[in-house]
């Protein structure tokens, strides 16, 4: 399992994850087309809204965001992650 942890979604440019997209692209292995997303750190909006924003940010990378809060067994979703 590989972990990519970001503590801040916005850089000086203002776009969500815009500053991190080059690093995210380098981090991801070919064949990765889905990311398990854990939105719990965001407190000013609900988790679905935050997930939708992150999905939009990843759209250019053709990566699907799978939110952990929609999983019936979140602990198993983590264990199944690549």
Secondary structure as UniProt FT lines:
FT   TURN            12..13
FT   HELIX           18..20
FT   HELIX           21..27
FT   TURN            30..31
FT   STRAND          34..37
FT   TURN            40..41
FT   HELIX           47..58
FT   HELIX           59..61
FT   STRAND          64..67
FT   HELIX           68..70
FT   TURN            72..73
FT   HELIX           74..80
//
